[in-house]
């Protein structure tokens, strides 16, 4: 299983960062998606630049604290968790963690 975590601090208010990250109709901030198709309040398709379509199912949504979803496509299954914190200066600290389990064991080895 592959796991990666990204941490960043923004000067923007937590509400603005939260709304940007949780707006599944607009994925412009994401480098891994070129388009989304919202299916319901808890699921959407994401389309990658190389044409891979993934199904996302929201598993947790605690406003301004935690946003999480499962991911499934032809290559892997996984999960993503976003944690949001207000900084001392009134900005936002984010911590995003993604895990992937590749369906093809060879792809698992190559991914490292």
JOUR-V867275 format. One record per backbone hydrogen bond with DSSP energy under -1.0 kcal/mol. NH is the residue of the N-H (numbers start at 1). CO is the residue of the C=O. E is the energy in kcal/mol with one decimal. If there is no record, write none. Layout:
BEGIN
nh=NH co=CO e=E
nh=NH co=CO e=E
END
This chain:
BEGIN
nh=2 co=100 e=-2.7
nh=4 co=98 e=-2.5
nh=6 co=96 e=-2.9
nh=8 co=94 e=-1.8
nh=10 co=92 e=-3.4
nh=17 co=13 e=-1.9
nh=18 co=14 e=-2.9
nh=19 co=15 e=-2.4
nh=20 co=16 e=-2.0
nh=21 co=17 e=-2.5
nh=22 co=18 e=-2.5
nh=24 co=22 e=-1.3
nh=26 co=23 e=-1.5
nh=30 co=27 e=-2.1
nh=34 co=47 e=-3.3
nh=35 co=47 e=-1.1
nh=37 co=45 e=-2.2
nh=39 co=43 e=-2.0
nh=40 co=43 e=-2.1
nh=44 co=56 e=-2.0
nh=45 co=37 e=-2.7
nh=46 co=54 e=-2.5
nh=47 co=35 e=-2.9
nh=48 co=52 e=-2.7
nh=51 co=48 e=-2.0
nh=54 co=46 e=-2.8
nh=55 co=72 e=-3.1
nh=56 co=44 e=-3.0
nh=57 co=70 e=-1.8
nh=58 co=42 e=-2.6
nh=59 co=68 e=-2.3
nh=60 co=68 e=-1.5
nh=62 co=66 e=-3.0
nh=65 co=62 e=-2.4
nh=66 co=62 e=-2.1
nh=67 co=82 e=-2.3
nh=68 co=60 e=-2.7
nh=69 co=80 e=-2.2
nh=70 co=57 e=-2.6
nh=71 co=78 e=-2.4
nh=72 co=55 e=-1.7
nh=73 co=76 e=-2.1
nh=77 co=101 e=-2.1
nh=78 co=71 e=-2.3
nh=79 co=99 e=-1.7
nh=80 co=69 e=-2.5
nh=81 co=97 e=-2.6
nh=82 co=67 e=-3.4
nh=83 co=95 e=-2.4
nh=84 co=65 e=-2.4
nh=85 co=93 e=-2.4
nh=87 co=91 e=-1.8
nh=90 co=87 e=-1.8
nh=92 co=10 e=-2.7
nh=93 co=85 e=-3.1
nh=94 co=8 e=-2.9
nh=95 co=83 e=-2.1
nh=96 co=6 e=-2.9
nh=97 co=81 e=-2.7
nh=98 co=4 e=-2.8
nh=99 co=79 e=-2.6
nh=100 co=2 e=-2.8
nh=101 co=77 e=-3.3
nh=103 co=75 e=-2.9
nh=108 co=104 e=-1.5
nh=109 co=105 e=-1.6
nh=110 co=106 e=-2.3
nh=111 co=107 e=-2.1
END
